[in-house]
Amino acid sequence: MLLDQVEGTAPIEAVGAAADALAERLGARELSFLIADFSGRAVVRLTTRAAGVEGARTQAGAQAETVPMAGTVYERVLRTQVVDVRPLDDGVRVIAPVTDRGDAIGLLELVLPGQPPAVVVADVAAAAHALAYVVIAARRYTDVFEWGQRTTPFSLAAEIQRRLLPASYTCEAGQFTLAGWLEPAASVGGDTFDYTLNEDALHLSITDAVGHEVQAALLATLLVGALRNARRRGLDLAAQARYANDAITGHAAAGQFVTGQLVRVDLSAGTAAIVNAGHPLPLLLRGGRVRELDLDVAPPFGVVPGRSFPVQRLPLGPGDRVVFLTDGMQERNAAVLDVATALRDTTDLHPREVVQELGAAVLRATGGDLRDDATLMCLDWYGGPPRPSDSVHGADAGIASPARSLPHERG
């Protein structure tokens, strides 16, 4: 088994060892791993420096060759998650998605000597899935994968901001699919998104710290750290919001604040609750119509010391798509972008593609001149009972009255 063959290797050598084992097992002449770049618009072929690819970046014995994806088979395979098989003059090239729970980590590319039967193509797909676990395990111990994904160097503020984001931007979990995306401004604006899946609930947050660069990144660090600490202490949604607010008022300078939304989805009951602290309203796509959710808006975190935050019901039914966003998606030089219409145009896309497409749309609308971070989270809710292991019941204690009816359709 592939995982057994690489277990005894050093983390930095694990992917190379896996590639060698796969090449031998499948009889491949060539085999390489391409990791998805942080921009979402390229993949990066990671090899050893000995490969000597012209124009590739090198660091600490590793080599990274950036391959733009627009209009290529690489983009198609990442989007469709379907193995591509195409003939060459002297063999067949096979490209398979390296993905775990919807997180598109990269691609496995190999050249076989002849047309593979269906069982071999299935073996390649299974091997690519196993490779995802190798990468996930190995990247905890080395900077090589993180370095390879950075086709543009990070500023200090961007480095801090990156540490606040979840390890995987996408999660598929039976009852739902969730995906997040962040398009950073030239001057980092302090946006974050986060989520965690527990036995009885999905927690997610999207936040926007005031200011730019390191000051905003540090303020975001304080807020996200408080939210995670409160959540891991078992506090309910209202208490998490109070705890985060107290952290900002108690430890940040006067005038510092963070807007945000906190959400808890009860997986057993199929209900959801939300705290809205001065943040742009989420969009609901239901039955082909996009509507802005009508929620009460509390002040941002850090404005009023000791404040409590109302917890409201978040309308959620099977087939719903909810998009949470920061105001960077609505900034003045992005005014030509109708987010609601753009969301409706992505109805048939996977949430991972939705957030990337909407992020690309705001870049097009601004000509690439983002003056504030633009961040999104897309939640597709399928409903149904949780798996037996997810059947623990629980609910937040502070849920207020049901949400008001939705306004008229936008766009």
Secondary structure, DSSP 8 states (H G I E B T S, - for coil): -HHHHHTTS-HHHHHHHHHHHHHHHHT-SEEEEEEE-TTSSEEEEEEEGGG--TT-EEETTEEEEEEE-TTSHHHHHHHH---EEEEETTEEEEEEEEEETTEEEEEEEEEESS---HHHHHHHHHHHHHHHHHHHHHTTS-SHHHHHT-SS---HHHHHHHHHS-S-SEEE-SSEEEEEEEE--SS---EEEEEEE-SSEEEEEEEEESS-HHHHHHHHHHHHHHHHHHHHTT--HHHHHHHHHHHHHHHS-TT--EEEEEEEEETTTTEEEEEEES----EEEETTEEEE-----B--BTSSTT----BEE----TTEEEEEE-GGGG-GGGTT--HHHHHHTTTTS-HHHHHHHHHHHHHHHHTT--SS-EEEEEEEE--S---GGG------TTB-S------S---
